[in-house]
Amino acid sequence: MSSILTNNSSMVALETLRNINRNLESVQNEISTGKKVASAKDNASVWAISTVMSTDAASFEQISSSLNKGSATVGVARASSEQITSLLQDMKNLIVDAQQDLNDSDREKIQKDVAAIRSTITNIVNGAQMNGQNLLKGTDDLKVLASLDRDGTGAVAPAFINVSRVDLQATAAVPEADKEATDAGYVSTASTTGSSDVAKDSGDPGTIAITGLTGTNIGDGDTATLTLKAGVINEGDVFTFELGGETITATADADDTLADIAEKLTDDIGTKTITNLGAVGFTAGTDPESDDTTITIAASGGTVALDPADVETTFEQAIIEDGNDVVVTFKGGAISAGDTFTVNVGDTDFSYTAQADETINDVLSELAGDIEDAGITNLTVDSTAATDPLTGDATLTLTAGGGDVNISTSALGATNVAVAAGGLGALADVDVSTSTGATEALTSIETLLNKAITAATTFGSAQKQIEGQTEFVQNLVDSMKSGIGAMVDADIEAASAKLQALQVQQQLGVQALSIANSAPQTLLSLFR
């Protein structure tokens, strides 16, 4: 049956043409993009997998760059270690020469050559860096990013190749020491303080205990012993007692020990006329800082008065007088982590140890905060940071208001942190200017040479490992890219053939649609 309302042939031809056009569009997209899966709508699962693999491949290309940088850094350390090994071998040859029976002049020439090699090693170590990384200094490992490990759940974790640093510095150990006036961070004050004499507490260094008395006297024929408590005394400490009605006293000078004080006291006794006084003497402690010192006083022909209540040891207490201040200066410059700074005020030591990358401004801030938090009566704390802590000084101002405040200017101080010897620090002690030194140097150089050889082999092994990982990563990236291509790349030969076929089908589809659309026109002939 023919109908002028429904043209089934036209609908079939139209649907066929639509399918042909969709397929043609798909093929044209494959050819233009080169991909059969160019977006998630083309194939969601393949697109997701290929996208993850693409990001991993890009990441591994970055890892390859990291490995190349790591290899170069380790390569610099290896080459430097090998050069240092060669120089140490040259030094060993010189030391072997020095084992002979040589005159002083020849030994001095060899020692100069040894010193020159030591200087060259120092220069090599300092210059053995790549982009700021020096594996011949310090102790921390170098972490080289080697891979990204993805587990079955999709979680990703980085993997590293750890390269141990080997310290080949030729620097000798530097012990902790008080800072000098020219050192950065030196703590000082030019302010004038008041002072008062304060009695030392029992058991403090220099306090005097008496034995051998009868009541408050040295009995006839007896000997009293005055024991001066061991320890460090300070300039200005005063030691006093009454003996037979005479005042015996001694004042400590700079660098005095208790042995000096005992001598001064016995000398002062010798200047006095004391009835019934017998023999007087003293025995210094082997080490006055740890061993007590004693004075012996004998009575002969009668008693000699010596009242323990009249014995006193005082120290000179510096004070910030009411209304005055003390300005503490922290010298500008680069300080080191571990440097310690101390201020004593209000009978309390306030100390701070500098951390890495801190300046005197940080030290000032910490100390000022600690002193202020202590709430010392009558004390006001102000701090002025340096505009540039590397060149300018920082100051701490301590002001007394409402009463005096104790301060110990002698306790103001700063110490430089101890520095450990470098891995080749024993080179600083190599001295062949004497036959004894040459013999000792021969033993030392063997140890140092072995250390340098170990460093070179360590870095060589690490570099080989890194290069092997680099090659693996490059092959992995190539394999991943090949796999991604297999999943998403278009087969251009097949696409080209399909394009031509679809173009023919499109032409035929258009022709068929045209024929189908013209079919109703033939029905008009039935009405002529």
C-alpha positions as semicolon CSV with decimal commas, in nm:
position;residue;x (nm);y (nm);z (nm)
1;M;0,000;0,000;0,000
2;S;0,127;0,344;-0,090
3;S;0,073;0,639;0,142
4;I;0,120;1,010;0,101
5;L;0,139;1,050;0,480
6;T;0,409;0,794;0,565
7;N;0,715;0,734;0,349
8;N;0,876;0,424;0,501
9;S;1,143;0,408;0,233
10;S;1,246;0,766;0,308
11;M;1,269;0,697;0,683
12;V;1,486;0,391;0,623
13;A;1,710;0,581;0,384
14;L;1,733;0,874;0,630
15;E;1,831;0,656;0,925
16;T;2,090;0,477;0,712
17;L;2,238;0,812;0,604
18;R;2,249;0,930;0,965
19;N;2,445;0,621;1,071
20;I;2,681;0,667;0,779
21;N;2,740;1,033;0,879
22;R;2,804;0,938;1,243
23;N;3,057;0,677;1,140
24;L;3,211;0,922;0,895
25;E;3,242;1,185;1,169
26;S;3,407;0,931;1,397
27;V;3,659;0,829;1,131
28;Q;3,733;1,192;1,047
29;N;3,799;1,261;1,419
30;E;4,037;0,964;1,436
31;I;4,228;1,095;1,136
32;S;4,238;1,456;1,256
33;T;4,343;1,373;1,617
34;G;4,535;1,056;1,542
35;K;4,346;0,888;1,829
36;K;4,066;0,641;1,834
37;V;4,004;0,734;2,200
38;A;4,044;1,111;2,224
39;S;3,801;1,178;2,507
40;A;3,613;0,998;2,783
41;K;3,301;0,969;2,565
42;D;3,492;0,762;2,309
43;N;3,573;0,486;2,559
44;A;3,556;0,581;2,927
45;S;3,758;0,291;3,070
46;V;4,036;0,307;2,810
47;W;4,053;0,685;2,840
48;A;4,085;0,662;3,223
49;I;4,360;0,401;3,206
50;S;4,552;0,585;2,935
51;T;4,524;0,917;3,120
52;V;4,668;0,769;3,440
53;M;4,947;0,608;3,241
54;S;5,015;0,939;3,061
55;T;5,051;1,127;3,390
56;D;5,281;0,853;3,521
57;A;5,492;0,872;3,207
58;A;5,523;1,250;3,244
59;S;5,619;1,204;3,610
60;F;5,883;0,948;3,520
61;E;6,030;1,192;3,269
62;Q;6,070;1,436;3,560
63;I;6,222;1,156;3,767
64;S;6,471;1,096;3,485
65;S;6,575;1,461;3,519
66;S;6,611;1,414;3,896
67;L;6,826;1,106;3,841
68;N;7,048;1,290;3,593
69;K;7,099;1,569;3,844
70;G;7,171;1,315;4,119
71;S;7,417;1,131;3,898
72;A;7,598;1,457;3,822
73;T;7,614;1,548;4,193
74;V;7,750;1,206;4,289
75;G;7,986;1,217;3,991
76;V;8,140;1,540;4,119
77;A;8,190;1,381;4,462
78;R;8,339;1,066;4,308
79;A;8,583;1,256;4,087
80;S;8,682;1,479;4,380
81;S;8,735;1,175;4,606
82;E;8,952;1,011;4,344
83;Q;9,161;1,329;4,314
84;I;9,196;1,350;4,693
85;T;9,302;0,984;4,698
86;S;9,573;1,063;4,445
87;L;9,692;1,361;4,651
88;L;9,702;1,152;4,968
89;Q;9,913;0,897;4,783
90;D;10,152;1,180;4,692
91;M;10,157;1,284;5,057
92;K;10,227;0,926;5,160
93;N;10,530;0,923;4,927
94;L;10,658;1,238;5,097
95;I;10,605;1,084;5,441
96;V;10,791;0,772;5,333
97;D;11,080;0,994;5,221
98;A;11,072;1,157;5,564
99;Q;11,141;0,820;5,731
100;Q;11,506;0,860;5,628
101;D;11,773;1,018;5,843
102;L;11,734;1,375;5,712
103;N;11,863;1,710;5,828
104;D;11,622;1,977;5,952
105;S;11,635;2,171;5,627
106;D;11,525;1,874;5,417
107;R;11,250;1,789;5,661
108;E;11,124;2,146;5,647
109;K;11,101;2,128;5,267
110;I;10,904;1,804;5,284
111;Q;10,674;1,956;5,547
112;K;10,602;2,250;5,316
113;D;10,501;2,008;5,040
114;V;10,277;1,823;5,286
115;A;10,112;2,151;5,388
116;A;10,059;2,244;5,022
117;I;9,883;1,913;4,954
118;R;9,667;1,961;5,264
119;S;9,566;2,305;5,135
120;T;9,483;2,162;4,792
121;I;9,263;1,894;4,950
122;T;9,074;2,165;5,141
123;N;9,016;2,357;4,817
124;I;8,889;2,045;4,640
125;V;8,648;1,961;4,922
126;N;8,511;2,316;4,932
127;G;8,462;2,321;4,555
128;A;8,315;1,972;4,516
129;Q;7,956;2,087;4,484
130;M;7,682;2,061;4,225
131;N;7,398;2,310;4,248
132;G;7,491;2,374;4,612
133;Q;7,506;2,004;4,707
134;N;7,843;1,898;4,849
135;L;7,870;1,531;4,942
136;L;8,217;1,574;5,093
137;K;8,083;1,783;5,381
138;G;7,825;1,717;5,650
139;T;7,650;1,397;5,753
140;D;7,298;1,398;5,603
141;D;7,224;1,158;5,318
142;L;7,144;1,284;4,968
143;K;6,801;1,156;4,862
144;V;6,765;1,108;4,487
145;L;6,408;1,053;4,363
146;A;6,424;0,721;4,178
147;S;6,068;0,609;4,113
148;L;5,697;0,640;4,185
149;D;5,557;0,311;4,312
150;R;5,184;0,254;4,250
151;D;5,016;-0,032;4,436
152;G;4,706;-0,231;4,352
153;T;4,478;0,027;4,514
154;G;4,621;0,307;4,302
155;A;4,810;0,470;4,590
156;V;5,141;0,626;4,489
157;A;5,456;0,649;4,702
158;P;5,796;0,795;4,608
159;A;6,107;0,576;4,616
160;F;6,455;0,718;4,671
161;I;6,817;0,621;4,628
162;N;7,001;0,735;4,942
163;V;7,362;0,842;4,892
164;S;7,561;0,876;5,215
165;R;7,782;1,180;5,250
166;V;8,146;1,116;5,334
167;D;8,320;1,395;5,523
168;L;8,663;1,453;5,370
169;Q;8,726;1,794;5,526
170;A;9,080;1,844;5,651
171;T;8,978;2,078;5,933
172;A;9,096;2,008;6,286
173;A;8,854;1,991;6,579
174;V;8,774;2,323;6,746
175;P;8,674;2,298;7,114
176;E;8,399;2,506;7,270
177;A;8,550;2,837;7,374
178;D;8,449;3,179;7,503
179;K;8,393;3,429;7,226
180;E;8,657;3,693;7,178
181;A;8,572;4,063;7,158
182;T;8,601;4,050;6,779
183;D;8,368;3,748;6,741
184;A;8,009;3,776;6,622
185;G;7,773;3,748;6,917
186;Y;8,027;3,866;7,177
187;V;7,831;3,982;7,484
188;S;7,960;4,282;7,680
189;T;7,863;4,598;7,862
190;A;8,030;4,935;7,897
191;S;7,785;5,045;8,166
192;T;7,900;5,126;8,518
193;T;7,743;4,927;8,801
194;G;7,731;4,978;9,173
195;S;7,849;4,712;9,415
196;S;7,794;4,571;9,762
197;D;7,973;4,304;9,965
198;V;7,761;3,993;10,017
199;A;7,847;3,704;10,246
200;K;7,894;3,370;10,074
201;D;7,670;3,082;10,173
202;S;7,814;2,792;10,366
203;G;7,973;2,544;10,128
204;D;8,046;2,804;9,859
205;P;8,400;2,813;9,720
206;G;8,629;2,997;9,961
207;T;8,411;2,972;10,270
208;I;8,613;2,893;10,586
209;A;8,541;2,620;10,840
210;I;8,741;2,593;11,165
211;T;8,826;2,281;11,365
212;G;9,049;2,224;11,670
213;L;8,905;2,502;11,890
214;T;8,817;2,499;12,253
215;G;8,509;2,716;12,259
216;T;8,618;3,034;12,086
217;N;8,989;2,988;12,154
218;I;9,286;2,790;12,038
219;G;9,395;2,609;12,354
220;D;9,753;2,635;12,479
221;G;9,955;2,381;12,283
222;D;9,669;2,312;12,043
223;T;9,650;2,376;11,669
224;A;9,340;2,505;11,490
225;T;9,278;2,420;11,127
226;L;9,103;2,664;10,891
227;T;8,970;2,481;10,583
228;L;8,908;2,689;10,272
229;K;8,639;2,519;10,060
230;A;8,772;2,423;9,717
231;G;8,639;2,591;9,405
232;V;8,679;2,892;9,180
233;I;8,698;3,232;9,346
234;N;8,660;3,568;9,181
235;E;8,843;3,893;9,184
236;G;8,717;4,105;9,474
237;D;8,628;3,816;9,707
238;V;8,727;3,909;10,065
239;F;8,836;3,660;10,335
240;T;8,831;3,783;10,697
241;F;8,861;3,649;11,053
242;E;8,960;3,779;11,396
243;L;9,272;3,623;11,555
244;G;9,383;3,725;11,902
245;G;9,199;4,055;11,868
246;E;9,358;4,133;11,530
247;T;9,169;4,144;11,200
248;I;9,321;3,912;10,939
249;T;9,208;3,975;10,583
250;A;9,290;3,898;10,221
251;T;9,131;4,017;9,895
252;A;9,139;3,806;9,580
253;D;9,304;3,952;9,275
254;A;9,240;3,843;8,919
255;D;9,337;3,480;8,856
256;D;9,400;3,413;9,228
257;T;9,334;3,063;9,362
258;L;9,267;2,956;9,720
259;A;9,637;2,874;9,754
260;D;9,711;3,242;9,688
261;I;9,451;3,344;9,948
262;A;9,599;3,108;10,209
263;E;9,939;3,259;10,146
264;K;9,803;3,614;10,178
265;L;9,625;3,531;10,506
266;T;9,931;3,370;10,662
267;D;10,144;3,665;10,548
268;D;9,895;3,905;10,708
269;I;9,909;3,707;11,033
270;G;10,285;3,749;11,021
271;T;10,249;4,127;11,020
272;K;10,046;4,128;11,341
273;T;10,167;4,101;11,703
274;I;9,946;3,838;11,863
275;T;10,010;3,712;12,216
276;N;10,066;3,336;12,255
277;L;10,069;3,280;11,879
278;G;10,264;2,973;11,777
279;A;10,349;2,827;11,438
280;V;10,140;2,928;11,137
281;G;10,140;2,752;10,799
282;F;9,923;2,646;10,507
283;T;9,885;2,350;10,275
284;A;9,747;2,418;9,927
285;G;9,514;2,166;9,771
286;T;9,666;1,967;9,484
287;D;9,405;2,134;9,264
288;P;9,257;2,432;9,452
289;E;8,946;2,412;9,234
290;S;8,864;2,062;9,357
291;D;9,081;2,007;9,668
292;D;9,045;2,205;9,991
293;T;9,326;2,430;10,111
294;T;9,410;2,445;10,485
295;I;9,574;2,694;10,722
296;T;9,708;2,576;11,058
297;I;9,747;2,811;11,357
298;A;9,904;2,696;11,685
299;A;9,883;2,853;12,034
300;S;10,189;2,849;12,264
301;G;10,212;2,984;12,621
302;G;9,841;3,051;12,647
303;T;9,519;3,063;12,448
304;V;9,457;3,263;12,133
305;A;9,108;3,393;12,058
306;L;8,954;3,267;11,729
307;D;8,577;3,294;11,722
308;P;8,408;3,115;11,426
309;A;8,136;3,383;11,439
310;D;8,395;3,638;11,327
311;V;8,493;3,440;11,016
312;E;8,347;3,577;10,693
313;T;8,395;3,532;10,321
314;T;8,228;3,789;10,101
315;F;8,203;3,849;9,730
316;E;8,155;4,173;9,548
317;Q;7,798;4,184;9,416
318;A;7,748;4,413;9,118
319;I;7,414;4,594;9,124
320;I;7,208;4,812;8,896
321;E;7,138;5,099;9,129
322;D;6,786;5,234;9,155
323;G;6,719;5,467;8,861
324;N;7,020;5,345;8,657
325;D;7,050;5,093;8,377
326;V;7,296;4,850;8,223
327;V;7,312;4,817;7,846
328;V;7,425;4,472;7,727
329;T;7,560;4,463;7,371
330;F;7,549;4,165;7,134
331;K;7,810;4,214;6,863
332;G;7,677;4,184;6,509
333;G;7,785;3,917;6,265
334;A;7,702;3,562;6,160
335;I;7,660;3,330;6,457
336;S;7,651;2,950;6,445
337;A;7,391;2,700;6,559
338;G;7,497;2,584;6,904
339;D;7,654;2,915;7,013
340;T;7,545;2,988;7,372
341;F;7,468;3,330;7,521
342;T;7,429;3,409;7,892
343;V;7,308;3,708;8,095
344;N;7,295;3,695;8,479
345;V;7,051;3,934;8,644
346;G;6,844;3,902;8,958
347;D;7,080;3,623;9,077
348;T;6,968;3,404;8,788
349;D;7,152;3,285;8,477
350;F;6,950;3,329;8,159
351;S;7,100;3,132;7,872
352;Y;6,999;3,069;7,513
353;T;7,152;2,841;7,251
354;A;7,124;2,963;6,894
355;Q;6,944;2,744;6,643
356;A;7,019;2,702;6,273
357;D;6,986;3,021;6,064
358;E;6,925;3,242;6,369
359;T;7,085;3,585;6,419
360;I;7,173;3,796;6,721
361;N;6,825;3,950;6,691
362;D;6,672;3,607;6,757
363;V;6,906;3,556;7,055
364;L;6,816;3,900;7,192
365;S;6,444;3,834;7,155
366;E;6,464;3,499;7,337
367;L;6,678;3,628;7,626
368;A;6,470;3,944;7,670
369;G;6,154;3,734;7,676
370;D;6,295;3,492;7,933
371;I;6,416;3,771;8,163
372;E;6,086;3,955;8,135
373;D;5,888;3,636;8,207
374;A;6,094;3,583;8,523
375;G;5,930;3,891;8,677
376;I;6,242;4,017;8,859
377;T;6,147;4,278;9,118
378;N;6,235;4,640;9,027
379;L;6,364;4,538;8,680
380;T;6,246;4,671;8,343
381;V;6,366;4,500;8,024
382;D;6,397;4,670;7,684
383;S;6,556;4,533;7,367
384;T;6,672;4,700;7,047
385;A;6,729;4,472;6,750
386;A;7,004;4,542;6,499
387;T;6,887;4,690;6,168
388;D;7,119;4,443;5,997
389;P;7,228;4,171;6,242
390;L;7,521;4,077;6,019
391;T;7,682;4,420;6,054
392;G;7,511;4,603;6,341
393;D;7,491;4,538;6,715
394;A;7,179;4,448;6,915
395;T;7,129;4,577;7,268
396;L;6,949;4,467;7,584
397;T;6,873;4,744;7,834
398;L;6,815;4,644;8,199
399;T;6,677;4,929;8,413
400;A;6,633;4,931;8,793
401;G;6,331;5,121;8,924
402;G;6,205;5,117;9,283
403;G;6,517;4,950;9,420
404;D;6,854;4,797;9,331
405;V;6,881;4,485;9,113
406;N;7,168;4,237;9,136
407;I;7,361;4,174;8,818
408;S;7,676;3,977;8,745
409;T;7,873;4,146;8,471
410;S;8,140;3,877;8,502
411;A;7,874;3,618;8,409
412;L;7,792;3,797;8,085
413;G;7,924;3,571;7,816
414;A;7,896;3,385;7,491
415;T;8,064;3,067;7,375
416;N;8,137;2,938;7,028
417;V;8,000;2,591;6,966
418;A;8,253;2,312;6,946
419;V;8,330;2,199;6,591
420;A;8,415;1,835;6,531
421;A;8,717;1,747;6,323
422;G;8,658;1,677;5,956
423;G;8,687;1,325;5,819
424;L;9,047;1,400;5,722
425;G;9,102;1,624;6,025
426;A;9,409;1,424;6,124
427;L;9,589;1,589;5,830
428;A;9,619;1,896;6,051
429;D;9,848;1,697;6,281
430;V;10,074;1,553;6,010
431;D;10,419;1,693;6,085
432;V;10,731;1,536;5,940
433;S;10,968;1,805;6,065
434;T;11,091;1,554;6,325
435;S;11,166;1,184;6,294
436;T;10,907;1,106;6,563
437;G;10,644;1,306;6,379
438;A;10,732;1,131;6,053
439;T;10,683;0,791;6,215
440;E;10,343;0,892;6,354
441;A;10,244;1,042;6,018
442;L;10,309;0,713;5,839
443;T;10,047;0,540;6,054
444;S;9,803;0,827;6,019
445;I;9,829;0,858;5,640
446;E;9,728;0,495;5,591
447;T;9,402;0,554;5,776
448;L;9,333;0,874;5,585
449;L;9,412;0,714;5,250
450;N;9,175;0,427;5,322
451;K;8,901;0,674;5,411
452;A;8,942;0,858;5,080
453;I;8,946;0,529;4,887
454;T;8,628;0,419;5,065
455;A;8,464;0,751;4,978
456;A;8,553;0,715;4,609
457;T;8,418;0,358;4,593
458;T;8,103;0,456;4,781
459;F;8,027;0,735;4,537
460;G;8,122;0,516;4,241
461;S;7,876;0,246;4,346
462;A;7,604;0,504;4,406
463;Q;7,659;0,665;4,067
464;K;7,640;0,328;3,894
465;Q;7,315;0,253;4,075
466;I;7,170;0,588;3,972
467;E;7,273;0,541;3,609
468;G;7,114;0,194;3,609
469;Q;6,792;0,340;3,748
470;T;6,803;0,617;3,488
471;E;6,822;0,362;3,207
472;F;6,534;0,166;3,359
473;V;6,318;0,478;3,388
474;Q;6,386;0,572;3,028
475;N;6,290;0,221;2,910
476;L;5,985;0,230;3,135
477;V;5,868;0,560;2,987
478;D;5,914;0,422;2,634
479;S;5,714;0,110;2,725
480;M;5,438;0,315;2,886
481;K;5,411;0,544;2,586
482;S;5,398;0,240;2,356
483;G;5,122;0,087;2,568
484;I;4,926;0,412;2,574
485;G;4,958;0,436;2,195
486;A;4,828;0,084;2,150
487;M;4,519;0,172;2,354
488;V;4,429;0,513;2,213
489;D;4,609;0,571;1,881
490;A;4,412;0,536;1,560
491;D;4,503;0,284;1,287
492;I;4,547;0,538;1,009
493;E;4,557;0,278;0,728
494;A;4,229;0,125;0,844
495;A;4,078;0,466;0,906
496;S;4,174;0,580;0,556
497;A;4,011;0,277;0,394
498;K;3,704;0,315;0,612
499;L;3,681;0,684;0,521
500;Q;3,671;0,608;0,153
501;A;3,407;0,338;0,203
502;L;3,193;0,568;0,416
503;Q;3,223;0,848;0,162
504;V;3,087;0,612;-0,108
505;Q;2,814;0,494;0,130
506;Q;2,730;0,857;0,202
507;Q;2,689;0,932;-0,169
508;L;2,473;0,622;-0,212
509;G;2,273;0,710;0,098
510;V;2,203;1,058;-0,035
511;Q;2,099;0,907;-0,369
512;A;1,872;0,651;-0,197
513;L;1,713;0,923;0,016
514;S;1,651;1,132;-0,292
515;I;1,481;0,838;-0,465
516;A;1,273;0,762;-0,158
517;N;1,166;1,125;-0,123
518;S;1,052;1,136;-0,487
519;A;0,833;0,822;-0,458
520;P;0,516;1,012;-0,344
521;Q;0,539;1,224;-0,656
522;T;0,458;0,916;-0,867
523;L;0,116;0,892;-0,698
524;L;0,010;1,211;-0,875
525;S;0,000;1,019;-1,203
526;L;-0,294;0,820;-1,070
527;F;-0,505;1,137;-1,072
528;R;-0,437;1,251;-1,425
